[in-house]
Protein backbone atom coordinates (compact mmCIF):
# COMPACT_ATOMS: atom_id res chain seq x y z
CA UNK A 1 0.00 0.00 0.00
CA UNK A 2 2.81 2.42 0.85
CA UNK A 3 4.39 1.75 -2.57
CA UNK A 4 1.08 2.42 -4.31
CA UNK A 5 0.58 5.72 -2.48
CA UNK A 6 4.14 6.80 -3.22
CA UNK A 7 3.64 6.02 -6.91
CA UNK A 8 0.46 8.09 -6.97
CA UNK A 9 2.04 11.04 -5.20
CA UNK A 10 5.02 11.00 -7.55
CA UNK A 11 2.67 10.96 -10.52
CA UNK A 12 0.74 13.95 -9.20
CA UNK A 13 3.94 15.85 -8.46
CA UNK A 14 5.33 15.23 -11.92
CA UNK A 15 2.18 16.42 -13.70
CA UNK A 16 1.34 19.72 -12.02
CA UNK A 17 -1.18 20.87 -14.61
CA UNK A 18 -3.10 17.60 -14.83
CA UNK A 19 -6.88 17.93 -14.88
CA UNK A 20 -8.77 16.27 -12.05
CA UNK A 21 -12.37 15.74 -11.16
CA UNK A 22 -14.45 16.90 -8.25
CA UNK A 23 -15.87 14.93 -6.58
CA UNK A 24 -12.97 12.49 -6.98
CA UNK A 25 -13.59 9.24 -8.80
CA UNK A 26 -15.45 6.84 -6.55
CA UNK A 27 -16.80 9.61 -4.35
CA UNK A 28 -20.12 11.44 -4.60
CA UNK A 29 -20.89 14.69 -2.83
CA UNK A 30 -23.20 12.73 -0.57
CA UNK A 31 -20.44 10.28 0.31
CA UNK A 32 -18.07 13.15 1.03
CA UNK A 33 -20.68 14.80 3.24
CA UNK A 34 -21.04 11.55 5.17
CA UNK A 35 -17.26 11.52 5.59
CA UNK A 36 -17.45 15.04 6.99
CA UNK A 37 -20.11 13.95 9.46
CA UNK A 38 -17.73 11.22 10.63
CA UNK A 39 -15.09 13.89 11.37
CA UNK A 40 -13.18 12.83 8.23
CA UNK A 41 -12.17 9.49 9.69
CA UNK A 42 -10.42 7.36 7.05
CA UNK A 43 -8.78 4.45 8.82
CA UNK A 44 -6.57 3.26 5.97
CA UNK A 45 -3.52 5.56 5.55
CA UNK A 46 -3.22 4.79 1.87
CA UNK A 47 -6.84 5.59 1.13
CA UNK A 48 -6.55 8.77 3.20
CA UNK A 49 -3.46 9.93 1.32
CA UNK A 50 -5.02 9.21 -2.06
CA UNK A 51 -8.20 11.06 -1.14
CA UNK A 52 -6.25 14.03 0.22
CA UNK A 53 -4.43 14.42 -3.08
CA UNK A 54 -7.64 14.00 -5.06
CA UNK A 55 -9.51 16.60 -2.99
CA UNK A 56 -7.09 19.31 -4.09
CA UNK A 57 -9.11 19.59 -7.32
CA UNK A 58 -12.16 20.55 -5.25
CA UNK A 59 -10.46 23.76 -4.10
CA UNK A 60 -11.56 25.38 -7.37
CA UNK A 61 -15.24 24.52 -6.89
CA UNK A 62 -17.66 27.44 -6.65
CA UNK A 63 -19.90 25.45 -4.29
CA UNK A 64 -18.66 26.49 -0.82
CA UNK A 65 -20.09 23.36 0.78
CA UNK A 66 -17.68 21.31 -1.31
CA UNK A 67 -14.71 23.70 -1.43
CA UNK A 68 -14.75 25.07 2.14
CA UNK A 69 -16.81 22.53 4.01
CA UNK A 70 -15.34 19.33 2.60
CA UNK A 71 -12.08 19.85 0.70
CA UNK A 72 -10.47 22.48 2.93
CA UNK A 73 -11.91 21.20 6.19
CA UNK A 74 -10.95 17.62 5.44
CA UNK A 75 -7.40 18.47 4.41
CA UNK A 76 -6.95 20.73 7.43
CA UNK A 77 -8.36 18.09 9.79
CA UNK A 78 -5.96 15.41 8.56
CA UNK A 79 -2.97 17.73 8.70
CA UNK A 80 -3.79 19.04 12.15
CA UNK A 81 -4.11 15.50 13.45
CA UNK A 82 -0.79 14.55 11.86
CA UNK A 83 -2.46 11.99 9.61
CA UNK A 84 -0.66 12.90 6.38
CA UNK A 85 2.97 11.87 6.09
CA UNK A 86 5.68 13.92 4.34
CA UNK A 87 5.43 11.45 1.45
CA UNK A 88 1.96 12.88 0.86
CA UNK A 89 2.57 16.44 2.00
CA UNK A 90 5.37 17.03 -0.51
CA UNK A 91 3.35 16.27 -3.65
CA UNK A 92 0.39 18.09 -2.13
CA UNK A 93 2.53 21.16 -1.69
CA UNK A 94 3.89 20.97 -5.23
CA UNK A 95 0.40 20.54 -6.67
CA UNK A 96 -0.79 23.55 -4.68
CA UNK A 97 2.13 25.61 -5.95
CA UNK A 98 1.14 24.67 -9.50
CA UNK A 99 -2.48 25.65 -8.85
CA UNK A 100 -1.36 29.19 -8.06
CA UNK A 101 -0.16 29.57 -11.65
CA UNK A 102 -3.18 27.94 -13.30
CA UNK A 103 -6.24 29.81 -14.55
CA UNK A 104 -8.70 30.75 -11.83
CA UNK A 105 -11.76 32.12 -13.64
CA UNK A 106 -13.97 31.99 -10.55
CA UNK A 107 -11.40 33.49 -8.20
CA UNK A 108 -11.58 30.69 -5.64
CA UNK A 109 -8.78 28.28 -6.59
CA UNK A 110 -5.88 30.58 -5.75
CA UNK A 111 -7.03 31.77 -2.32
CA UNK A 112 -7.95 28.25 -1.23
CA UNK A 113 -4.69 26.84 -2.50
CA UNK A 114 -3.00 29.50 -0.34
CA UNK A 115 -5.15 28.57 2.66
CA UNK A 116 -4.26 24.89 2.36
CA UNK A 117 -0.61 25.85 1.94
CA UNK A 118 -0.94 27.64 5.28
CA UNK A 119 -1.90 24.29 6.79
CA UNK A 120 1.01 22.59 5.01
CA UNK A 121 3.33 25.22 6.49
CA UNK A 122 1.81 24.57 9.91
CA UNK A 123 2.67 20.87 9.74
CA UNK A 124 6.34 21.75 9.26
CA UNK A 125 6.14 24.20 12.15
CA UNK A 126 4.71 21.66 14.58
CA UNK A 127 6.71 18.63 13.38
CA UNK A 128 9.57 19.73 11.10
CA UNK A 129 9.91 17.77 7.87
CA UNK A 130 10.97 20.30 5.22
CA UNK A 131 14.60 20.82 4.28
CA UNK A 132 16.07 24.33 4.62
CA UNK A 133 15.81 24.71 0.85
CA UNK A 134 12.14 23.71 0.87
CA UNK A 135 11.49 26.16 3.67
CA UNK A 136 13.21 28.95 1.77
CA UNK A 137 11.07 28.17 -1.27
CA UNK A 138 7.79 28.21 0.63
CA UNK A 139 8.64 31.64 2.07
CA UNK A 140 9.26 32.98 -1.42
CA UNK A 141 6.10 31.35 -2.74
CA UNK A 142 3.99 32.77 0.08
CA UNK A 143 5.37 36.28 -0.27
CA UNK A 144 4.97 36.17 -4.04
CA UNK A 145 1.37 35.01 -3.83
CA UNK A 146 0.44 37.52 -1.14
CA UNK A 147 1.89 40.52 -2.94
CA UNK A 148 0.27 39.47 -6.22
CA UNK A 149 -3.31 39.42 -4.96
CA UNK A 150 -5.51 41.89 -6.81
CA UNK A 151 -8.87 40.18 -6.30
CA UNK A 152 -10.06 41.68 -3.04
CA UNK A 153 -13.45 39.99 -2.87
CA UNK A 154 -14.21 38.53 0.53
CA UNK A 155 -17.55 36.84 1.10
CA UNK A 156 -20.45 36.50 -1.31
CA UNK A 157 -23.62 34.60 -0.47
CA UNK A 158 -23.58 32.31 -3.50
CA UNK A 159 -19.85 31.52 -3.74
CA UNK A 160 -18.86 31.95 -0.11
CA UNK A 161 -15.33 33.04 0.77
CA UNK A 162 -12.56 34.03 -1.59
CA UNK A 163 -10.54 36.16 0.88
CA UNK A 164 -7.25 36.11 -1.01
CA UNK A 165 -5.46 38.64 1.20
CA UNK A 166 -6.60 37.02 4.45
CA UNK A 167 -5.69 33.53 3.29
CA UNK A 168 -2.30 34.75 2.15
CA UNK A 169 -1.81 36.43 5.51
CA UNK A 170 -2.63 33.13 7.24
CA UNK A 171 0.06 31.45 5.15
CA UNK A 172 2.55 34.14 6.16
CA UNK A 173 1.45 33.81 9.79
CA UNK A 174 2.16 30.08 9.92
CA UNK A 175 5.59 30.73 8.46
CA UNK A 176 6.31 33.61 10.84
CA UNK A 177 5.64 31.24 13.75
CA UNK A 178 8.18 28.69 12.51
CA UNK A 179 11.35 28.90 14.64
CA UNK A 180 13.38 27.48 11.74
CA UNK A 181 12.98 30.68 9.71
CA UNK A 182 15.90 33.10 9.83
CA UNK A 183 15.97 36.89 9.97
CA UNK A 184 16.03 37.56 6.20
CA UNK A 185 13.10 35.19 5.69
CA UNK A 186 11.08 36.89 8.43
CA UNK A 187 11.93 40.29 6.99
CA UNK A 188 10.71 39.12 3.60
CA UNK A 189 7.37 38.32 5.23
CA UNK A 190 7.25 41.77 6.86
CA UNK A 191 8.02 43.48 3.55
CA UNK A 192 5.32 41.44 1.81
CA UNK A 193 2.71 42.54 4.36
CA UNK A 194 3.50 46.18 3.63
CA UNK A 195 2.38 45.72 0.02
CA UNK A 196 -1.24 44.88 0.89
CA UNK A 197 -1.87 47.09 3.93
CA UNK A 198 -3.09 49.95 1.72
CA UNK A 199 -4.28 48.75 -1.71
CA UNK A 200 -3.65 51.47 -4.27
CA UNK A 201 -7.08 50.87 -5.76
CA UNK A 202 -8.74 52.21 -2.63
CA UNK A 203 -10.56 48.96 -1.96
CA UNK A 204 -11.86 49.09 1.61
CA UNK A 205 -11.28 45.94 3.64
CA UNK A 206 -14.44 44.86 5.45
CA UNK A 207 -13.81 41.17 6.10
CA UNK A 208 -11.15 41.29 8.82
CA UNK A 209 -8.14 41.50 6.52
CA UNK A 210 -6.25 44.13 8.57
CA UNK A 211 -6.38 41.93 11.66
CA UNK A 212 -5.20 38.90 9.68
CA UNK A 213 -2.25 40.92 8.30
CA UNK A 214 -1.37 42.21 11.75
CA UNK A 215 -0.82 38.68 13.08
CA UNK A 216 2.29 37.69 11.07
CA UNK A 217 3.74 41.16 11.65
CA UNK A 218 3.39 40.79 15.43
CA UNK A 219 4.84 37.27 15.37
CA UNK A 220 7.80 38.48 13.32
CA UNK A 221 8.33 41.28 15.84
CA UNK A 222 8.28 38.68 18.60
CA UNK A 223 11.32 37.12 16.94
CA UNK A 224 13.20 40.43 17.24
CA UNK A 225 13.77 40.89 13.50
CA UNK A 226 13.80 44.70 13.71
CA UNK A 227 14.54 47.23 16.40
CA UNK A 228 12.30 50.10 17.47
CA UNK A 229 13.80 52.57 14.99
CA UNK A 230 13.35 50.17 12.08
CA UNK A 231 9.74 49.50 13.00
CA UNK A 232 9.06 53.20 13.35
CA UNK A 233 10.42 53.78 9.86
CA UNK A 234 8.34 50.88 8.52
CA UNK A 235 5.11 52.35 9.87
CA UNK A 236 6.00 55.87 8.73
CA UNK A 237 6.43 54.56 5.17
CA UNK A 238 2.76 53.55 5.17
CA UNK A 239 1.47 57.13 5.41
CA UNK A 240 2.43 58.33 1.91
CA UNK A 241 0.38 55.47 0.49
CA UNK A 242 -2.76 57.43 1.28
CA UNK A 243 -2.04 59.40 -1.86
CA UNK A 244 -2.37 63.06 -2.80
CA UNK A 245 -3.12 65.09 0.37
CA UNK A 246 -5.28 67.37 -1.75
CA UNK A 247 -7.74 64.48 -2.09
CA UNK A 248 -8.13 64.03 1.66
CA UNK A 249 -11.76 63.52 2.71
CA UNK A 250 -13.06 64.25 -0.78
CA UNK A 251 -12.15 61.16 -2.80
CA UNK A 252 -13.60 57.67 -2.32
CA UNK A 253 -10.32 55.87 -3.10
CA UNK A 254 -8.43 58.08 -0.62
CA UNK A 255 -11.09 57.33 2.01
CA UNK A 256 -10.78 53.61 1.33
CA UNK A 257 -7.01 53.75 1.77
CA UNK A 258 -7.33 55.73 4.98
CA UNK A 259 -9.84 53.20 6.29
CA UNK A 260 -7.46 50.31 5.58
CA UNK A 261 -4.41 51.95 7.09
CA UNK A 262 -6.30 53.01 10.20
CA UNK A 263 -7.74 49.52 10.70
CA UNK A 264 -4.33 47.88 10.30
CA UNK A 265 -2.55 50.30 12.63
CA UNK A 266 -5.25 49.89 15.26
CA UNK A 267 -5.02 46.09 15.02
CA UNK A 268 -1.26 46.18 15.51
CA UNK A 269 -1.55 48.72 18.32
CA UNK A 270 -3.98 46.54 20.27
CA UNK A 271 -1.77 43.46 19.94
CA UNK A 272 1.38 45.34 20.90
CA UNK A 273 -0.26 47.17 23.77
CA UNK A 274 -1.64 43.95 25.26
CA UNK A 275 1.59 42.01 24.80
CA UNK A 276 4.04 41.51 27.65
CA UNK A 277 6.87 40.63 25.23
CA UNK A 278 9.43 43.47 25.12
CA UNK A 279 10.21 42.70 21.47
CA UNK A 280 6.56 43.15 20.50
CA UNK A 281 6.51 46.36 22.52
CA UNK A 282 9.07 47.80 20.08
CA UNK A 283 6.16 48.18 17.65
CA UNK A 284 4.35 50.66 19.88
CA UNK A 285 6.29 53.90 19.27
CA UNK A 286 6.07 53.56 15.51
CA UNK A 287 2.46 52.48 15.31
CA UNK A 288 1.43 55.17 17.79
CA UNK A 289 3.23 57.86 15.79
CA UNK A 290 1.59 56.64 12.57
CA UNK A 291 -1.87 56.70 14.17
CA UNK A 292 -1.29 60.24 15.39
CA UNK A 293 -0.08 61.31 11.94
CA UNK A 294 -3.17 59.98 10.17
CA UNK A 295 -5.20 62.83 8.60
N, C-alpha and C positions, 0 to 999 in steps of 0.2 A: 504493500500500500504506500509506503514512504517513497519508493521508487516511482510509482505512478504519479503521485502528487508532485514530486520533483520534476518529472518530465513535463507535466502540465504547466507548472510555474515557469519553467525554462522556455516553453513554447510561447506563453503569453508575454514574457519579457522580450523575446526576440522578434515579436510582431506587434509593436506598439500601436499601430494604426488599425489593427484588425477589428472588423465589425462584430459586435456581439448582439445578443438578444436580451430583452427584458420583458417578462420574467425569463430567467435562465431556462434552458432546456430541461424538461422534467419537473418544472415548478410552475404552478399557476399562482396568480395573485392570492387566491383563497388559501392555497397551501402555505404561501409565505406569511400570510396573516396569522394562520394557525401557529406557525413557527414563532412569530412575534409574541403571541399569547403564551407560549411556553417559555418565554424569556430567552429565546434564541438558543435553546439547548439542542446541540447536535453532538451526540456522544462520540461518533467516529471522527477522529482527527483528520483523516483523509477527506471525508465527505465535507467536513467543515471548511477545510482549506480550499477545496474546489469551489464550494458555494461562495466563499468570501471573494475569490477572484472573479467569479461570474457576476456577482452582485455589483461590481464596479460599473458595469454597463447601465445599471439602473440609476446612476447618479445624474444622468442626463434626462431623466423622465420628468415631464411637466406635472405629473400627478404627485402632489406632495405626500400622499399616503404611502406611495411606493418609494419615492426618492428619500424623503426625510424619515418617514415612520418605519420603513423596512430596511432599505439599503444602508443608510447612514447609521441608524440605530443599531442594526445588527452588527455591522463592522465595528462600531465603537464598543459595543458590548463585548465582543470577542477579544478585542485588543485590550480593553481595560481589565478583563479577567485573565489576561496572559494566555489566551487559548490559540493564538496564531504564532507559529514559530518563525524565526528569521528566514527560513527557507520559503515561507509564504509571504512574509512582509517585504522582502526585497523585490520580488516581481510585482507585488501590489504597488509599491512605491514607484517603480519604473513605469508601470502602466498609468498611474496617476500623473506622473510628470508628462507623459505623452498626451494625456487628455487635455492638459493645459495649453497645448499647441494645436489641438484639433478644433474644427468649427464648433461653435456653440450658439446656434441660431436662437435658442430659447433663453439663453442667459442663465442657465442653471448648472450646466456641467462644470464650468470652471470654478464657481464658488464652492460647489460641493466636493470637487476634487481637492480643493484647498483645505476644506474642513476635515476631510478624511486624512489628508496629509498631516494636519495638526495632531490627529490621533496617532498616526505612525510616528511622528516626532516624539510624542509622549511615551510611547513604548520604549524608545531608546533612552529617554530621560529616566524612566523608572527601573529599567533593566537594560543596561547598555549592550548593544549588539552591532552598532554601526562602526565602521573604521573611521579614523580621523578624516580621510579623504571623502567618505560618504557624508560625514557630518558637515564638512566644508561645502559640499555640493548642495545639501538641503538648505543651508543658510542662504546661499546664492539664489537658489530656486524660489525660496519663500520671499526674499526681498524683491526679486524680479517680478514675481506675480503681484505682490502687494502694490508696488509702485506703478504697475501697468493697469490697474483697475480703472475703468472709465464708466462702467455700468454701475450706477449708484442706487439702483432699485433695491428696496428692502423687502417689505412684505406686501403681497397682493393676494386678495381672497381666493382667486382661482388657482394660482400657481404656487402660493405659499412663499417661502423665503428664497431670496437670492443672496442678498447680504454679502456681496463680494468683499467689501472693506472689512467688515467685522470678522468674516471667516479667515481672511488673510491675517488680521490682527491676532486671531486665536492661534494660528500657525506660528507667528512670530513669538507669541507669548510662551508656547510650549518650548520653543527653542531657547528663549531668554532664561527659562528656568533650568536649563540643562547645565550642570556644573562643568561639563566637558568642553563647553564653548570658551574660546579665549577672548581677550579684549577686542582685537580687531573685528571678530565675528559679532560680538555684542554691539560694537559701534556701528557696524553695518545695519543691524536691526534698528538702532536708534535713528540713523540717517534715513532709513526707509520710512519709518513712521512719519517723519517730518514732511514727506511728500504728500501724504493724504490728509493731514490735519486740516488744511484749508484748501479744498478743491477750487481751482481757478474758475471753474464754471459757475461758482456761486451756489451749487447744490447745497441745500440745508439738510444736515443729518437729523433724522427724527426717530431712528430705530436703535439708539444706544451705541452708535459707532464711536463717539468720542471716548466713552468709558472703556470700550474694548481696546481702543488704541492706547489709552493711558496705562493699561495693565502691563504690556511688555516693556514700556518705558520705565515704569516703577521697578520692575524686576531687574532690568539692566542697571538701574541706579543702585539697587541693592548689592550688586556685584562690584560697585566702586569703579565703574568704567570711566567716569568723568568726575572732575572736581567741581566745586561750587562755581568757580568762574566760568568753566566750560559750559555748565548747565545754564548759567545766566545768559551767556552768549547764544546758546541754542534757542532759548525761549524768546530772546530779543529778536532773533532772525525771523520769527513767525509774524511779527507785527507788520512788516512791509507787504506781506501777502494779502492784506486787506485790499490793497489797490489804491487807486488815486484818491487822496484825501478830499478832493473836491467833490467826490461822489458820496461822501459820508452822509448816511441817513436819507439819501434821496435816490438810491439805485438798488433794485431788488437783489442783484448779484452781490453787491457790496454788503448788503444786510445779511445775505446768506453766509458769506464768508465770516462776517463778524460773529454771527450766531455759532458757527462751527468752532472758531477759535476760542470764544468765550466758554463754550461747553467743554472743550478739551482742557483748557487751563483750569477750570473749576474742578474737573474730575481728577486731574493730577494734584491740585492743591489739597483736596480732601484726603486723598491717599497719603500724601506726604505729611500732612498735618497730623493725621491719626497714627502714623507710624512711629515706632520707638527706635527704629534703626537709624543711627547717625548718618549712614551713607544715603539713605532715602531723604533724610532731612536736608541734604545738600541741594535738593530740588527747590526748596521753599523760597529762598531769596529771589531766584530767577523767575519762578512762576508768579510770585507775588508782585514783582516789578512789572511783569507783562500784563497782569490783570489790572494794575493801576494805570498802565499806559494805554489800555484799550480806550478808543473814542467812546 
